[in-house]
Amino acid sequence: MSSAMPPLTDHKQMTKTAKLLRLTYLALLILALVAPMLGLYPVFVMKLLCFALFACAFNLLLGFTGLLSFGHAAFFGSAAYITGYFIKSQNFTPELGIAAGVIGAGLIGLLVGVVAIRRQGIYFAMITLAMAQMVYFVCLQAPFTGGEDGLQGVPRGALFGLVSLKSDTAMYYLVVAVFVAGFLAVSRIVHSPFGQVLKMIRENEPRAISLGYQVDRYKLLAFVLSSALAGLAGSLKALIMGFATLSDVHWTMSGEVILMTLLGGVGTFFGPVMGAGIVISLQDTLADKVGSWVNVIIGVIFVLCVLVFRKGVVGELQAWLERRRAAAISADTKNAGRLG
Amino acid sequence: MEIFGIPHQAFLGQLMLGLVNGAFYAMLSLGLAVIFGLLGIVNFAHGALYMLGAFAAWIMLDKFGINYWYALVLAPLTVGALGVVIERLFLKHLYKTDPIYGLLLTLGLALIAEGLFRELYGVSGQPYNVPELLSGATNLGFMVLPNYRAWVVLVSLAVCLGTWYLIERTRLGAYLRAGTENAALVQAFGINVPLMVMLTYGAGAALAALAGVLAAPIIQVNPLMGSNLIIVVFAVVVIGGMGSIMGSILTGLGLGVIEGLTRVFYPEASSIVVFIIMVIVLMIRPAGLFGKEA
């Protein structure tokens, strides 16, 4: 999962790549902004962006801190329930409902994180899975979640009490704005000094400890940030779809977000977005054609990813570009040697 | 007669049911611990293998008329062979990678198995009758004991203790334990470690399948029976710590009983009591009750 730093010698090459990357992001943003006019079904794109944000939040933990949480559905789903409950039963405006969901997910993340960071590696995954299952059972039995039926008919309301979100177009642009903000937040966190410490913990935890970092605090903060962002995605989902159900908190949802991240590329910025895009499109196109074969297909993708495709789509692409650039440089130096 | 205000028949009934569940926890966590010890893989597919064991028994009876007693041997053998195939095809490529990948690969396999059986048999359960010899109940004077449940507890205790004896007290077990400590060195002494690893996974799969066959007459055989159980078993493993075989057995049985008692006194919490205990244990003793690592 380690990412090789590009050599510092080819500074020109690097800025070229960075420029290219910036252009790509700009193009994608424009694409996202005009998507409704291109005839793409807005609810589908909103759902996709929602899960992309969820996967980015998850990647903050797995890709940049090296912690595999198998319980992220708990944060996604409980935020969906909390937002749905406050908007539907307490007449909150959408932004306050979302804020409540994010805070709720962050607090649950704090509780889960405090317990889970007591163990490392594979135990961490098992503990988060078990605690998420606890959240699932609470959602199943709590009085305000609607049990097996879930929370239905959550109204979208009006943003700040002013802008009605009833039309899919208005909702769509809110989702795009929130997604971009979330994506930038993840990027900001990773590039901050705090993010560098997280990467160090991922690469070599004992060393980080020996350098005097209080590793557990960093891990816990990363966990809380990741769960709050996952909550943001869940809150948005409740608002877009108008419901929160048990499938949002079920462990299979945790599995799906792992798959999205793995498929797109663990530890890359755009990978989770790409992975979410592939998985959601696949589910959307296959669901009414093949029924429960979807699960089989998802399982097969999991197996293939682990066996032959461990870097994911974006990761493999990056590795390929890296190899090509390295080849170009060595060719350059050869030529230079011949000329000199 | 009442115990803590609960009719003692209901109390003992739930205690027995808890013991039965505990027996399944013990058998499954035992297999998980052995596989993790030697392969370094947390086998998410363990629940699916348990489900496959139950389905194998049901299909044998329904399609081929093979009765429970033969299924008790044949189903674990079939699933064990499948386990060997899985190890050869998939798992052996992962031994040098991060254990996370083993978990994710076996998760994928579990999803495939569950999806296939959902497609074939739907999510509603298939009934499997208690074999005639074990049907009915025995009146012990203080309680009426369903024969089949007593049988399940006895068989799984015997299997667990047998596994413990095999691993802790025999030469083969010594190889296994040595392989857990340092596989390269054991291989250098001329022991075929890859073969041992393969058979260990097969044996773990067979153990899960045996639990599945035992469970078939008690719960409805359905494709999701494994994944509902495996998460609880993970919590059991975290509580017990994967270091000790006897630890896994005792933790499994103990937690089953506690769960049963919770069902008597505060039914709402019965589905999460194991997880709550996990949290408490982690706060006090992060390595688990029987764990050795720091």
Contacts between the chains, C-beta under 8 A, distances in Angstrom:
chain1	res1	chain2	res2	distance
A	1	B	98	7.3
A	68	B	100	5.0
A	68	B	103	7.6
A	70	B	103	8.0
A	115	B	279	5.3
A	115	B	282	5.4
A	115	B	283	7.0
A	118	B	282	5.2
A	118	B	283	7.5
A	118	B	286	4.3
A	119	B	238	7.5
A	119	B	282	7.0
A	119	B	286	5.9
A	121	B	99	6.3
A	121	B	100	7.8
A	122	B	36	8.0
A	122	B	42	5.0
A	122	B	99	4.7
A	122	B	100	6.9
A	122	B	103	6.4
A	123	B	238	6.1
A	125	B	42	7.4
A	125	B	100	7.0
A	125	B	103	6.1
A	126	B	42	6.9
A	126	B	234	4.4
A	126	B	235	7.5
A	126	B	237	6.8
A	126	B	238	5.4
A	127	B	238	5.8
A	127	B	278	7.1
A	127	B	282	6.8
A	129	B	231	5.9
A	129	B	234	6.0
A	130	B	231	6.2
A	130	B	232	7.9
A	130	B	234	5.8
A	130	B	235	4.1
A	130	B	238	6.7
A	130	B	274	7.9
A	130	B	275	5.1
A	130	B	278	5.7
A	131	B	275	6.4
A	131	B	278	7.9
A	131	B	279	7.3
A	133	B	231	4.9
A	133	B	232	7.8
A	133	B	235	7.9
A	133	B	272	7.9
A	133	B	275	6.4
A	134	B	272	4.9
A	134	B	275	4.2
A	134	B	276	7.4
A	137	B	271	4.8
A	137	B	272	4.9
A	138	B	272	7.4
A	141	B	268	6.2
A	251	B	227	7.6
A	251	B	231	6.4
A	255	B	107	6.0
A	255	B	111	7.3
A	258	B	104	6.7
A	258	B	107	7.9
A	262	B	104	6.7
A	291	B	119	7.0
A	292	B	115	5.6
A	292	B	118	4.6
A	292	B	119	5.1
A	293	B	115	6.5
A	293	B	119	6.1
A	294	B	115	7.5
A	295	B	111	5.3
A	295	B	112	7.8
A	295	B	114	6.5
A	295	B	115	3.4
A	295	B	118	7.0
A	296	B	111	7.2
A	296	B	112	5.2
A	296	B	115	3.7
A	296	B	116	5.9
A	296	B	119	7.3
A	297	B	115	8.0
A	298	B	108	7.9
A	298	B	111	5.8
A	298	B	115	7.8
A	299	B	107	8.0
A	299	B	108	4.6
A	299	B	109	6.7
A	299	B	110	7.3
A	299	B	111	3.3
A	299	B	112	3.6
A	299	B	113	7.9
A	299	B	115	6.1
A	300	B	108	7.1
A	300	B	112	6.3
A	301	B	108	7.5
A	302	B	104	6.2
A	302	B	105	7.0
A	302	B	107	6.2
A	302	B	108	2.8
A	302	B	111	6.6
A	303	B	90	6.8
A	303	B	105	5.9
A	303	B	108	4.1
A	303	B	109	6.5
A	303	B	112	7.3
A	305	B	104	7.6
A	305	B	108	7.9
A	306	B	94	7.3
A	306	B	101	5.0
A	306	B	104	5.2
A	306	B	105	4.3
A	306	B	108	6.8
A	307	B	90	6.7
A	307	B	93	6.2
A	307	B	105	7.1
A	310	B	97	7.8
A	310	B	101	7.1
